[in-house]
Amino acid sequence: MARKVIIIGSGPAGWAAAIYAARANLEPLVFEGDNESELNRQMGMLPLGQLANTTEVENFPSWPAGDLREYLKTALPPEDQPYWVQANKEQPAHVIYGPELMRLMRQQARNFGTEIRSLDVTEVDLSKRPFHLKTHDGESHEAMALIISTGARANWLNLPSEDKYKNMGVSACAVCDGALPMFRNKPLVVVGGGDTAVEEASFLTKFASKVYLIHRRDKLRASKIMATRAMEHPKIEIKWNSAVDEVLGDGKMVTGVRLKSTVDDKTEELEAKGMFVAIGHTPNTKFLNGQLELNEAGYVQWTKLARTNTSVEGVFAAGDVSDDYYRQAVTAAGTGCMAALDAERFLAHHGEI
């Protein structure tokens, strides 16, 4: 029997969609992804989304400073308790941590009756309703409405030292992490040469003592006005024809980067307390096999203004898989809510609820 709604993906968009769908008695099934997949780990696609790979989250509404210990003890089941609660250690910081926030969203969806399966969806057939899905273990499922919330993964430099210092000074989101205390009044590095890199470098000047913008070429790919703004900013120094060869650290935090020239054999070391990689994101849409309309950047295209409808009737998209502009947890959660409401109204219109 076909499900009313299936949600693929388990970041803020997926859980917000599940909460709203469950409260509307749509009995949603969420495929959160395979938590034992080494490929998922390497590609940053494990369950709970990108926030599960972050530390402090200061910009998600409702989490002011405070000790969350007693709240988490009652809000989450024992197996989902943070390590510092289980070990009765002091809270690491007076903010919510990414993994804790995502587990709370997951638990809230489960509290309303959402069914959760830790499986990857590997194939979909969107040619007719009910839509047909196949998971990595060979199971088949059908849905009258489908919400795609598989997110987008950051593009990295693929350096072992970069991977080592992720969340210890290495980040792919300046807007998310740049205001953290460990980066304030410190020299920082941004890698990239497009509009995103220049925007992130400009944003970081509010907090950093200096921002180095590392670019492989001798000319920025950013729009002319953005490039001029960066080159004229007193806090930004552009390192032309350079690539990060190594992230330097003391085992606990980033202390700098080693650059290698792209035109000769020269190297240079820069002192820095953080490195922000801004070389783009890749939306997780491969499993769709071209069955939904995508924009030029490869993100699922909304086909109605201010609605989460896609090019296939009954399929909706939410979160970073359909957002190449904001890419924030709160905006992802908002579109998850929208997708659930759009799915509910679609099913009601067709007399299926």
FIVEXLUM-842762 format. One record per residue: residue in three letters; x, y, z of N, C-alpha, C, CB in turn. Coordinates in steps of 0.2 Angstrom, whole numbers, padded with zeros to 4 digits, always signed. Each point is the difference from the previous one (the first is absolute). Glycine has a CB too. Layout:
<nodes>
alaXYZXYZXYZXYZ...
</nodes>
This chain:
<nodes>
met+0004-0006+0000-0004+0006+0000+0004+0006+0000-0009-0006+0006ala+0008+0011-0010+0004+0006-0001-0001+0004+0006-0001+0000-0012arg+0006+0003+0014+0001+0005+0006-0003+0007-0003+0010-0006+0005lys-0013+0010+0000-0003+0006-0002+0006+0005-0002-0010-0001+0008val+0015+0001-0003+0006+0004-0001+0007-0004+0002-0007+0011+0002ile+0012-0010-0007+0006-0003+0002+0005+0006-0001-0002-0012-0004ile+0006+0013+0009+0005+0005+0001+0007-0003-0001-0007+0008+0007ile+0011-0005-0012+0007-0003-0001+0005+0006+0003-0004-0008-0010gly+0007+0006+0015+0005+0005+0003-0001+0001+0007+0001+0005-0011ser+0004-0003+0015-0001+0001+0007+0003+0006+0003-0001-0013+0000gly+0002+0018-0004+0002+0006+0003-0005+0004+0003+0009+0000-0008pro-0008+0007+0009-0006+0004+0003-0006+0000-0004+0009+0007+0005ala-0008-0007-0012-0006+0000-0004-0004-0007+0000+0006+0008-0008gly-0002-0013+0008-0004-0007+0001-0004+0000+0006+0009-0005-0007trp-0005+0007+0013-0004-0001+0006-0006+0005+0001+0011-0005+0005ala-0010+0011-0007-0005+0005+0000-0006-0003-0004+0008+0010+0002ala-0007-0013-0008-0005-0003-0004-0003-0005+0003+0006+0003-0010ala-0003-0008+0014-0002-0005+0003-0005+0002+0006+0010-0007-0003ile-0008+0012+0006-0004+0002+0006-0007+0003-0002+0011+0003+0006tyr-0010+0001-0012-0007+0003-0002-0004-0006-0003+0006+0011-0002ala-0003-0015-0002-0004-0006-0003-0003-0004+0005+0008+0001-0010ala-0004-0003+0015-0003-0004+0005-0005+0003+0004+0011-0005+0001arg-0011+0011+0000-0005+0004+0004-0006+0000-0004+0008+0007+0006ala-0008-0007-0013-0005+0000-0004-0003-0007-0002+0005+0010-0005asn-0003-0015+0009-0002-0007+0000+0002-0003-0007-0009+0003+0008leu+0014-0001-0011+0002-0003-0007+0005-0006+0001-0001+0012-0005glu+0002-0014+0012+0004-0005+0001+0007-0001-0004-0011-0006+0003pro+0015+0011-0003+0006+0000-0004+0005-0005+0002-0002+0012-0002leu+0005-0014-0004+0006-0005+0001+0006+0004-0002-0007-0010-0002val+0012+0011+0006+0007+0003-0001+0005-0005-0002-0004+0010+0007phe+0007-0009-0012+0006-0004-0002+0006+0005+0002-0005-0008-0009glu+0008+0007+0015+0005+0004+0002+0007-0001-0003-0006+0001+0011gly+0007-0007-0014+0007-0002-0003+0003-0005+0005+0001+0011-0005asp+0004-0014+0002+0004-0006+0003+0005+0003+0004-0003-0008-0010asn+0002+0007+0017+0005+0002+0004+0006-0004+0001-0009+0005+0006glu+0010-0010-0010+0006-0005+0001+0004+0001-0007-0006-0008+0008ser+0003+0012-0012+0004+0000-0007+0006+0004+0000-0011-0001-0005glu+0017-0002+0004+0006+0004-0001+0000+0005-0005+0006-0010+0004leu-0009+0009-0010-0001+0005-0005-0004+0006+0002+0001-0009-0008asn-0006+0008+0012-0004+0005+0003+0004+0005+0005-0010-0007-0001arg+0015+0003+0005+0004+0004+0004+0005+0004-0004-0001-0009+0009gln+0004+0006-0014+0005+0004-0003-0003+0006-0004+0007-0011-0001met-0013+0010-0001-0003+0005-0004-0004+0005+0004+0000-0008-0010gly+0000+0007+0016-0004+0005+0005-0007-0001-0001+0009+0008-0001met-0012-0014+0000-0007-0002-0002-0003-0004+0006+0002+0002-0013leu+0001-0003+0018-0003-0004+0006-0007+0003+0002+0012-0004+0004pro-0016+0000-0001-0006+0002+0003+0001+0006+0004-0005-0011+0000leu+0000+0016+0001-0001+0006+0004+0003+0006-0004+0000-0007+0010gly+0003+0006-0016+0002+0006-0004+0006+0003+0002-0011+0002-0002gln+0013+0004-0001+0006+0003+0001+0001+0002+0007+0000+0004-0012leu-0006-0002+0016+0001+0003+0007+0003-0006+0004-0010+0008-0002ala+0009-0014+0001+0002-0005+0004+0008+0000+0000-0010-0007-0002asn+0013+0010-0003+0007+0001+0000+0003+0006+0002+0000-0008-0009thr-0004+0012+0013+0002+0007+0002+0000+0000+0008-0005+0005-0010thr+0008+0000+0012+0001+0000+0008-0006+0005+0002+0013-0003+0000glu-0010+0009+0002-0005+0005+0003-0005+0003-0006+0009+0003+0009val-0015-0003-0007-0005+0003-0004-0003+0006+0004-0003-0011-0006glu+0005+0017+0004-0003+0006+0003-0005+0004-0003+0011+0001+0004asn-0013-0003-0010-0005+0004-0004-0006-0004-0002+0009+0006-0004phe-0011-0011+0008-0006-0003-0001-0005+0002+0005+0005-0010-0005pro-0011+0013+0004-0004+0003+0005-0002-0005+0005-0004+0008-0008ser+0004-0005+0014-0003-0004+0006+0006-0002+0005-0010-0003-0007trp+0016+0004+0005+0005-0003+0004+0005+0005+0003-0001-0010-0007pro-0002+0014+0012+0005+0005+0003+0005-0004+0005-0010+0008+0000ala+0015-0004+0002+0005-0003+0005-0003-0004+0006+0008+0009-0004gly-0005-0014+0006-0003-0003+0006+0002-0008+0000-0009+0008+0000asp+0009-0011+0006+0002-0007+0000-0006-0004-0002+0008+0003+0010leu-0007-0007-0015-0006-0004-0002+0000-0007+0003+0001+0006-0011arg+0003-0008+0016+0001-0006+0002-0007-0004+0002+0012+0004+0004glu-0015+0000+0001-0007-0003+0002-0005-0001-0005+0003+0005+0011tyr-0003+0000-0016-0005+0000-0005+0002-0006-0005-0002+0012+0001leu+0008-0013-0002+0002-0006-0005-0002-0006+0003+0009+0007-0005lys-0008-0008+0012-0001-0006+0003-0007-0003-0001+0009+0003+0008thr-0014+0002-0008-0007-0002-0001-0002+0000-0007-0002+0004+0012ala+0005+0000-0016-0002+0001-0007+0002-0005-0005+0000+0012+0003leu+0006-0015-0001+0002-0006-0005+0001-0006+0004+0006+0009-0006pro-0007-0015+0002+0001-0006+0003+0007-0001+0002-0009-0005-0007pro+0011+0000+0011+0007-0001+0003+0005-0001-0006-0005-0005+0010glu+0003+0001-0015+0005-0001-0006+0002+0006-0004-0004-0011+0000asp+0000+0017+0001+0001+0006-0004+0003+0005+0004-0009-0003-0007gln+0010+0002+0014+0003+0005+0004+0007+0002-0002-0007-0004+0009pro+0009+0011-0009+0007+0002-0002+0005-0004+0005-0005+0011-0004tyr+0011-0011+0002+0005-0004+0003+0001+0003+0007+0005-0003-0011trp-0005+0010+0011+0001+0004+0006-0005-0001+0006+0006+0008-0007val-0012-0009+0005-0006-0002+0004+0001-0007+0003-0008+0008-0006gln+0010-0013+0001+0001-0007+0003+0005+0000+0004-0004-0004-0011ala+0010+0007+0010+0006+0000+0004-0001+0005+0006+0007-0004-0010asn-0012+0008+0011-0001+0004+0005+0006+0005+0001-0006-0008+0006lys+0007+0011-0013+0006+0005+0000-0004+0007-0001+0008-0009-0005glu-0004+0014+0006-0002+0007-0001-0002+0001-0007+0007+0004+0009gln-0012+0000-0010-0003+0001-0007+0006+0004-0004-0012+0000+0004pro+0014-0002-0010+0005+0003-0004-0001+0007-0001+0002-0011-0005ala-0008+0013+0004-0001+0007-0002-0007+0002+0002+0009+0000-0009his-0010+0007+0010-0007+0002+0001-0004+0001-0006+0004+0005+0011val-0005-0010-0015-0004+0000-0006-0002-0007-0002+0007+0010-0004ile-0011-0010+0000-0002-0007-0003+0005-0002-0005-0013+0002+0002tyr+0015-0009-0001+0004-0003-0005-0004-0003-0006+0009-0002+0009gly-0006+0002-0015-0003-0002-0006-0003-0007+0001+0008+0007-0006pro-0004-0012+0008-0003-0007+0001-0006+0000+0005+0011-0005-0002glu-0011+0009+0007-0005+0000+0005-0006+0003-0003+0008+0001+0010leu-0008+0005-0013-0005+0003-0004-0004-0005-0004+0006+0011+0001met-0002-0015-0005-0003-0004-0005-0003-0006+0003+0008+0003-0008arg-0005-0005+0014-0004-0006+0003-0006+0002+0003+0011-0005+0003leu-0011+0012+0000-0007+0002+0002-0005+0001-0005+0007+0006+0009met-0005-0004-0015-0005+0000-0006-0002-0007-0001+0005+0011-0005arg-0001-0015+0004-0002-0007-0001-0004-0003+0005+0011-0002-0006gln-0010+0003+0012-0004-0002+0006-0007+0003-0001+0010-0002+0007gln-0010+0008-0008-0007+0004-0001-0004-0003-0005+0005+0010+0004ala-0002-0012-0010-0004-0003-0005-0002-0007+0002+0007+0007-0009arg-0003-0010+0012-0002-0007+0002-0005+0000+0006+0011-0004-0002asn-0011+0009+0006-0006+0001+0005-0006+0001-0003+0008+0005+0007phe-0009-0003-0013-0006+0001-0004-0002-0006-0004+0002+0012+0000gly+0002-0017+0000-0002-0006-0003+0004-0001-0007-0011+0001+0005thr+0016+0003-0007+0004-0001-0006+0004-0007+0001+0001+0012-0002glu-0002-0016-0004+0004-0006+0000+0007+0002-0003-0011-0007-0001ile+0016+0004+0003+0007+0002-0002+0004-0006-0002+0000+0010+0007arg+0002-0010-0013+0004-0006-0002+0007+0003-0002-0010-0006-0004ser+0016+0002+0007+0006+0002-0002+0003-0003-0006+0002+0001+0012leu-0005+0001-0018+0002-0003-0006+0001+0005-0005-0007-0010+0002asp+0011+0009-0007+0001+0005-0006-0005-0002-0005+0013+0001+0002val-0016+0004-0005-0004-0001-0006+0005+0000-0006-0011+0005+0005thr+0011-0010-0009+0005+0000-0006-0004+0001-0006+0007-0008+0006glu-0013+0006-0007-0004+0001-0006-0007+0003+0001+0007-0009-0005val-0009+0013+0001-0007+0002+0000-0003+0000-0007+0002+0008+0010asp-0009-0009-0011-0003+0000-0006-0006+0005+0001+0003-0012-0003leu-0002+0018+0000-0005+0005+0001-0004+0001-0006+0008+0006+0007ser-0009-0011-0011-0003+0000-0007-0008+0000+0001+0010-0006-0005lys-0012+0003+0011-0007+0000+0002-0001-0001+0007-0002-0005-0011arg-0004+0006+0013-0002+0000+0007-0004-0007+0001+0000+0013+0002pro+0001-0017+0004+0005+0002+0005+0007+0000-0002-0008-0004+0008phe+0013+0008-0005+0007+0000-0002+0003-0006+0003+0000+0012-0001his+0005-0015-0003+0003-0006+0002+0007+0001+0003-0007-0007-0008leu+0009+0005+0014+0007+0001+0002+0003-0007+0002-0003+0011+0005lys+0010-0011-0006+0003-0006+0002+0006+0002+0004-0003-0006-0010thr+0004+0002+0016+0005+0002+0005+0006-0005-0001-0008+0004+0008his+0014-0002-0005+0006-0003-0002+0000-0008+0002+0006+0011+0002asp-0011-0013+0003+0000-0007+0001-0005-0004-0004+0002+0004+0012gly-0004+0000-0017-0005-0004-0005-0007+0001+0001+0009-0008-0001glu-0011+0011+0007-0007+0001+0001-0004+0005-0005+0003-0002+0012ser-0009+0001-0013-0004+0005-0004-0005+0003+0004+0002-0007-0010his-0004+0013+0008-0005+0004+0004-0003+0004-0005+0006+0000+0011glu-0013+0002-0009-0004+0005-0005-0002+0005+0005-0003-0009-0008ala+0002+0015+0004-0003+0006+0004-0004+0004-0005+0010+0001+0007met-0016+0002-0004-0004+0004-0004+0003+0007-0001-0010-0007+0004ala+0014+0009+0001+0003+0007+0000+0008-0002+0002-0011+0007+0002leu+0015-0003-0004+0007-0001+0001+0003+0007+0002+0001-0010-0008ile+0003+0010+0013+0004+0006+0002+0007-0001+0000-0009+0004+0007ile+0013-0001-0012+0007+0000+0000+0004+0005+0004-0002-0005-0012ser+0006+0002+0017+0003+0005+0004+0007-0003+0002-0011+0004+0005thr+0015-0006-0011+0006-0003+0001+0006+0004+0001-0005-0009-0007gly+0004+0016+0006+0005+0005+0002+0005+0000-0005-0002-0002+0011ala+0008+0006-0010+0005+0001-0004+0007-0001+0004-0007+0008-0008arg+0012-0011+0005+0006-0001+0004+0005+0005-0002-0002-0012+0001ala+0006+0015+0004+0005+0005-0002+0006-0003-0004-0003+0006+0010asn+0005-0003-0015+0006-0002-0003+0006+0002+0004-0005+0001-0012trp+0010-0006+0012+0006+0001+0004+0006-0001-0004-0006-0005+0010leu+0012+0007-0007+0006-0001-0003+0003-0007+0000+0002+0012+0003asn-0005-0016+0001+0002-0007+0000+0007-0001+0003-0008-0003-0010leu+0010+0007+0015+0006-0001+0003-0001-0004+0006+0005+0011-0005pro+0000-0016+0007-0001-0003+0007+0000+0005+0005+0006-0010-0005ser-0002+0015+0005+0001+0005+0006-0007+0004+0000+0013+0000-0001glu-0016+0001-0005-0006+0004+0000-0006-0004+0004+0003+0005-0011asp-0003-0012+0010-0005-0004+0003+0002-0001+0007-0001-0006-0010lys+0007+0006+0012+0002+0000+0007-0002+0005+0004+0010-0006-0003tyr-0010+0012+0000-0002+0006+0004-0007+0003-0001+0012+0003+0000lys-0016-0007-0003-0007+0002-0001-0003+0001+0007-0001-0006-0011asn-0003+0012+0012-0003+0001+0006+0005+0002+0006-0009-0007-0003met+0016+0007+0001+0005+0003+0004+0003+0006-0003+0002-0012+0005gly-0005+0016-0009+0002+0005-0004-0001+0000-0007+0009+0001+0008val-0011-0007-0011-0001-0001-0007-0008+0000-0001+0011-0006-0002ser-0014+0010-0002-0007+0001-0001-0001+0001-0007-0002+0004+0012ala-0005-0005-0014-0002+0001-0007-0005+0005+0000+0003-0011-0003cys-0004+0015+0009-0006+0005+0000+0002+0005+0005-0008-0009-0002ala+0011+0015-0001+0001+0006+0004-0005+0003+0004+0009+0002-0008val-0015-0002+0005-0006+0003+0003-0002-0004+0006-0004+0004-0011cys+0005-0011+0010-0002-0004+0006+0005+0000+0006-0005-0008-0008asp+0011+0009+0006+0005-0001+0005+0005+0006+0002+0000-0012-0003gly+0000+0017-0002+0005+0005+0001-0001+0004+0006+0000+0000-0012ala-0006+0001+0015+0000+0004+0006+0002-0004+0006-0009+0007-0006leu+0011-0013+0006+0001-0004+0006+0006+0004+0003-0004-0011-0005pro+0005+0010+0012+0005+0004+0004+0007-0002-0002-0008+0000+0009met+0009-0007-0012+0007-0002-0001+0002+0004-0006-0002-0011+0005phe-0002+0014-0009+0002+0003-0006+0001+0008+0000-0005-0009-0006arg+0002+0012+0012+0000+0007+0001+0007+0003+0001-0011-0001+0005asn+0012+0006-0009+0007+0004+0000+0006-0005-0001-0005+0008+0008lys+0004-0012-0013+0005-0005-0002+0001+0000-0007-0002-0007+0010pro+0008+0006-0013+0000-0001-0007-0003-0006-0003+0011+0006+0001leu-0015-0005-0007-0004-0006-0002+0002+0000-0008-0009+0001+0009val+0007-0007-0011+0002-0002-0007-0007-0002-0004+0012-0004+0003val-0013+0007-0009-0006-0002-0004+0003-0003-0006-0008+0008+0005val+0006-0014-0008+0002-0003-0006-0005+0000-0005+0007-0007+0006gly-0005+0010-0012-0005+0001-0005+0001+0007-0004-0008-0008+0006gly+0004+0008-0011+0001+0007-0004-0007+0002-0003+0012-0003-0003gly-0017+0000+0004-0007+0002-0002-0003+0004+0004-0001-0010-0006asp-0006+0012+0005-0004+0004+0004+0000-0002+0007-0007+0003-0010thr+0006-0010+0011-0001-0002+0006+0006+0001+0005-0008-0009-0005ala+0014+0007+0002+0006+0001+0004+0001+0008+0001+0005-0010-0006val-0006+0014+0002+0001+0007+0001-0006+0003+0006+0005+0001-0012glu-0011-0004+0011-0005+0002+0005+0002-0003+0007-0009+0000-0009glu+0012-0006+0009+0002-0003+0007+0006+0004+0002-0004-0011-0003ala+0009+0013-0001+0005+0004+0003-0002+0007+0002+0007-0006-0008ser-0012+0009+0005-0002+0006+0002-0004+0000+0007-0001+0003-0012phe-0003-0009+0012-0003-0001+0006+0004-0001+0006-0009-0005-0006leu+0015+0002+0005+0005-0002+0006+0003+0006+0002+0001-0011-0005thr+0000+0016+0001+0003+0007+0002-0003+0003+0006+0004+0002-0012lys-0010-0004+0013-0004+0003+0006+0003-0003+0007-0010+0001-0007phe+0013-0007+0006+0003-0003+0006+0007-0001+0000-0011-0006+0001ala+0014+0005-0007+0007-0002+0000+0005+0006+0000-0003-0010-0006ser+0009+0009+0008+0005+0005+0000+0002+0001-0007+0004-0002+0012lys-0004-0003-0016+0003+0000-0007-0003-0006-0003+0011+0006+0003val-0013-0005-0010-0002-0006-0004+0004-0001-0006-0012+0002+0004tyr+0015-0008-0005+0003-0002-0006-0004-0003-0004+0011-0001+0006leu-0012+0003-0013-0004-0003-0005+0005-0004-0004-0009+0009+0000ile+0008-0015-0001+0005-0004-0003-0003-0002-0007+0005-0005+0011his-0002+0006-0016-0003-0001-0007+0005-0003-0005-0008+0009+0002arg+0007-0014-0005+0004-0004-0005+0002+0005-0006-0005-0011+0004arg+0002+0016-0006+0001+0003-0006+0002+0007+0002-0008-0007-0006asp+0009+0011+0001+0002+0007+0001-0005+0005-0001+0011-0003-0004lys-0017+0001+0003-0006+0004+0000-0006-0004+0003+0004+0005-0011leu-0008-0001+0015-0006-0003+0003-0005-0002-0005+0003+0007+0011arg-0007-0012-0009-0006-0002-0004-0006+0004+0002+0005-0011-0002ala-0005+0014+0008-0005+0004+0002-0002+0006-0004+0003-0003+0011ser-0010+0005-0011-0002+0006-0004+0005+0006+0002-0012-0005+0000lys+0012+0009-0005+0005+0006+0000-0001+0004+0006+0000+0000-0012ile-0006+0001+0014-0001+0005+0006+0002-0004+0006-0010+0006-0006met+0009-0012+0007+0002-0004+0006+0007-0001+0000-0010-0006-0001ala+0014+0005-0005+0007-0001+0000+0003+0007+0002-0001-0009-0009thr-0001+0014+0006+0002+0007+0002+0000+0001+0008-0003+0005-0012arg-0003-0007+0014-0001+0001+0008+0005-0003+0004-0012+0001-0003ala+0013-0008+0001+0005-0004+0003+0007+0003+0000-0007-0010-0002met+0009+0012-0004+0007+0003-0001+0001+0006+0003+0000-0006-0011glu-0005+0010+0012+0001+0007+0004-0001-0001+0007-0004+0006-0010his+0001-0011+0013-0001-0001+0007+0007+0000+0004-0011-0006-0002pro+0011+0010+0007+0007+0001+0004+0001-0007+0004-0001+0012+0000lys-0004-0016+0001+0002-0006+0004+0001-0006-0004-0007+0005+0009ile+0005-0005-0016+0001-0005-0004+0007+0000-0004-0013-0001-0001glu+0016-0004+0001+0006-0001-0004-0001-0006-0005+0008+0005+0009ile-0007-0004-0015-0001-0005-0005+0007-0004-0002-0011+0006-0004lys+0011-0012+0005+0006-0004-0002-0001-0003-0007+0003-0002+0013trp-0001+0005-0018-0001-0002-0007+0004-0006-0001-0002+0012-0004asn+0000-0016-0001+0004-0006-0003+0002-0004+0006+0004+0007-0010ser-0008-0009+0014+0001-0003+0006-0005-0006+0002+0007+0010+0004ala-0005-0015-0001-0004-0006+0002+0002-0002+0007-0002-0003-0012val-0003+0001+0016+0002-0003+0006+0003-0007-0001-0009+0007+0006asp+0015-0007-0003+0004-0007-0001-0001-0004+0007+0008+0005-0008glu-0009-0001+0013-0001-0004+0007-0003+0005+0005+0010-0007-0003val-0014+0004+0007-0003+0003+0006+0004-0001+0005-0012-0001-0004leu+0015+0006+0008+0004-0001+0005-0004+0001+0007+0010+0004-0007gly-0008-0008+0012-0003+0000+0006+0004-0003+0006-0011+0000-0006asp+0009+0001+0012+0003-0003+0006-0003-0006+0002+0003+0011+0003gly-0007-0014-0007-0004-0006+0002-0006+0001+0003+0010-0005+0002lys-0012+0011+0000-0006+0002+0003-0004+0006-0004+0005-0003+0011met-0001+0007-0014-0003+0006-0004+0005+0001-0005-0006+0005+0010val+0003-0001-0015+0004+0002-0006+0004+0006+0002-0009-0003-0008thr+0016+0003+0006+0004+0005+0002+0002+0004-0007+0004-0007+0010gly-0005+0004-0016+0002+0003-0006-0001-0004-0006+0008+0007+0007val-0005-0005-0012-0001-0004-0007+0007+0001-0003-0013+0002-0001arg+0015-0007-0003+0005+0001-0005-0002+0000-0007+0007-0007+0008leu-0005+0012-0011-0002+0001-0007+0005-0002-0005-0007+0010+0004lys+0005-0012-0010+0005-0002-0005-0002+0004-0006+0002-0012+0005ser+0003+0015-0008-0002+0004-0006-0002-0005-0006+0008+0009+0003thr-0013-0006-0007-0003-0004-0006+0004+0002-0006-0011+0000+0005val+0017+0004-0005+0004+0002-0005+0007-0002+0000-0008+0009-0002asp+0010-0010+0008+0007-0003+0001+0000-0004+0007+0005+0010-0006asp+0001-0011+0008+0001-0005+0006+0000+0004+0007+0006-0008-0008lys-0007+0014+0008+0000+0004+0006-0006-0002+0005+0005+0009-0006thr-0003-0009+0013-0005-0002+0005+0000+0006+0005+0002-0012-0002glu-0007+0013+0006-0001+0005+0005-0004-0002+0005+0002+0009-0008glu+0000-0008+0014-0005-0001+0006-0003+0006+0003+0008-0010+0003leu-0014+0009-0002-0004+0006+0003-0003-0002+0007-0003+0004-0011glu+0004+0000+0016-0003-0001+0006-0008+0001+0000+0011+0004+0006ala-0015-0008-0004-0007+0001+0000-0003-0005+0005+0000+0003-0012lys-0006-0001+0015-0004-0004+0005-0006-0004-0003+0004+0008+0008gly-0005-0006-0015-0005-0004-0003+0000+0001-0008-0007+0003+0010met+0005-0009-0013+0000+0000-0007-0007-0001-0002+0012-0004-0001phe-0015+0008-0004-0007-0001-0002+0000-0002-0008-0004+0009+0009val+0002-0014-0011+0000-0003-0006-0006+0002-0004+0007-0010+0003ala-0006+0014-0008-0006+0003-0004+0001-0001-0007-0002+0009+0008ile+0002-0016-0010+0001-0002-0007-0007-0003-0002+0013-0001+0001gly-0018+0002+0002-0007-0002-0003-0002-0006+0004+0003+0004-0011his-0009-0006+0009-0004-0006+0003-0002-0004-0006-0004+0006+0011thr+0003-0013-0009-0003-0004-0005-0007-0003+0003+0012-0003-0004pro-0018+0004+0001-0006-0002+0002+0000-0008-0001-0006+0011-0003asn+0002-0014+0008+0000-0007+0000-0006-0002-0004+0005-0001+0011thr-0004+0001-0017-0006-0002-0005+0002-0006-0005-0003+0012+0001lys+0008-0015+0000+0002-0005-0005-0005-0006+0000+0012+0003+0002phe-0015-0004+0003-0005-0006+0001-0006+0002-0004+0004-0004+0011leu-0005+0010-0013-0006+0002-0004+0000-0002-0007-0001+0009+0008asn+0008-0010-0010+0001-0002-0007-0004+0004-0006+0002-0011+0005gly-0001+0018-0003-0003+0005-0005-0007+0000-0001+0010-0002-0006gln-0014+0000+0011-0007+0000-0001-0004+0006+0003+0001-0012+0001leu+0003+0016+0002-0002+0007+0002+0004+0005-0003-0004-0004+0011glu+0000+0010-0013+0004+0006-0003+0004+0003+0005-0010+0002-0007leu+0016-0001+0005+0006+0003+0005+0001+0007-0003+0005-0012+0003asn-0002+0016+0001+0002+0007-0003+0008-0001-0002-0008+0006+0008glu+0011-0001-0010+0006+0000-0003+0006-0003+0004-0004+0010-0007ala+0003-0009+0014+0004-0002+0005-0001-0007+0002+0001+0012+0004gly-0006-0015-0007-0002-0007+0002-0004-0001+0006+0010-0003-0005tyr-0014+0008+0007-0004+0000+0006-0007-0002-0003+0007+0008+0007val-0011-0011-0003-0007-0001-0002-0004+0006-0001+0000-0011+0006gln-0003+0012-0011-0004+0007-0002-0007+0000+0002+0008+0001-0010trp-0009+0004+0014-0008+0001+0002-0003+0003-0006+0003+0002+0012thr-0009-0005-0014-0003+0002-0006-0006+0005+0001+0003-0011-0004lys-0005+0013+0011-0005+0004+0001+0003+0005+0005-0009-0008-0002leu+0008+0015+0001+0002+0005+0005-0002-0001+0007+0000+0008-0010ala+0005-0008+0014-0001-0001+0007-0003-0006+0002-0001+0012+0001arg+0001-0017-0005-0002-0007+0002+0005-0005-0001-0012+0003-0004thr+0012-0009+0007+0005-0005-0001-0001-0005-0005+0002+0002+0012asn-0007+0000-0017-0002-0005-0005+0006-0001-0005-0012+0004+0001thr+0013-0010-0003+0006-0001-0005-0004-0001-0007+0008-0005+0009ser-0004+0002-0014-0002-0001-0007-0005-0006+0000+0010+0006-0004val-0010-0010+0009-0004-0006+0000-0006+0001+0005+0010-0007-0003glu-0016+0007+0001-0006+0001+0005+0000-0005+0005-0006+0005-0009gly+0006-0002+0016+0000-0005+0005+0007-0001+0003-0010-0006-0005val+0015+0009+0002+0007+0000+0003+0002+0007+0002+0003-0010-0007phe-0001+0010+0013+0002+0007+0003+0007+0000+0003-0012+0002+0003ala+0015+0004-0003+0007+0000+0002+0001+0005+0005+0004-0004-0011ala+0001+0003+0016+0001+0004+0006+0007+0000+0002-0012-0002+0004gly+0014+0008-0001+0007+0000+0002+0005+0001-0005-0003-0008+0009asp+0009+0006-0007+0006+0002-0004+0000-0003-0007+0006+0002+0010val-0010-0008-0011+0000-0003-0007-0003+0005-0005-0001-0012+0006ser-0003+0017-0003-0004+0004-0005+0002+0007+0002-0009-0008-0001asp+0015+0009+0004+0002+0007+0002+0007+0001+0000-0009+0001+0008asp+0011+0003-0014+0007+0001-0001+0002+0007+0002+0000-0008-0009tyr-0004+0011+0013+0000+0007+0002+0001+0001+0008-0006+0004-0010tyr+0001-0006+0014+0001+0001+0007+0004-0005+0004-0011+0006-0001arg+0009-0012+0000+0003-0006+0003+0001+0001+0007+0006-0002-0011gln-0011+0003+0015+0000+0001+0007-0005-0005+0003+0003+0012-0001ala-0001-0014+0007-0005-0005+0003-0007+0003+0001+0010-0005+0006val-0011+0011-0004-0006+0003+0001-0004+0000-0006+0004+0006+0010thr-0001-0004-0016-0004+0000-0006-0001-0007-0003+0006+0011-0002ala-0002-0015+0004-0001-0007-0002-0007-0003+0003+0013-0002-0002ala-0013+0003+0009-0005-0002+0004-0007+0004-0002+0008-0002+0009gly-0007+0008-0011-0006+0003-0003-0003-0003-0006+0004+0011+0005thr+0000-0012-0010-0002-0003-0006-0002-0008+0001+0007+0008-0006gly-0005-0011+0011-0003-0006+0002-0007+0000+0002+0012-0004+0004cys-0013+0009+0000-0007+0001+0002-0004+0002-0006+0003+0004+0011met-0001+0000-0015-0004+0002-0006-0001-0007-0005+0005+0012+0000ala+0000-0016+0000-0001-0006-0004-0005-0005+0003+0012+0001-0004ala-0012-0001+0010-0005-0005+0003-0007+0003-0001+0008-0003+0009leu-0009+0010-0008-0007+0003-0001-0002-0001-0007+0003+0008+0009asp+0002-0007-0014-0001+0000-0007-0003-0008-0002+0009+0009-0002ala-0005-0013+0005-0002-0008-0001-0007-0001+0003+0012-0003+0000glu-0013+0006+0006-0007-0002+0003-0005+0003-0005+0005+0001+0012arg-0005+0005-0014-0005+0003-0004+0000-0003-0007+0002+0011+0006phe+0003-0014-0009+0000-0004-0006-0004-0006+0001+0011+0005-0003leu-0010-0008+0008-0003-0007+0002-0008+0002+0001+0011-0005+0005ala-0012+0010-0001-0007+0002+0001-0004+0002-0007+0003+0004+0012his+0001-0001-0016-0003+0002-0007-0002-0006-0004+0007+0011+0001his-0003-0016+0000-0001-0006-0004-0005-0005+0004+0011+0001-0006gly-0013+0001+0012-0005-0004+0004+0004-0006+0003-0009+0003-0008glu+0015-0003+0009+0004-0006+0003+0001+0001+0007+0006-0001-0011ile-0009+0006+0014+0001+0000+0008-0007+0002+0002+0012+0002+0000
</nodes>
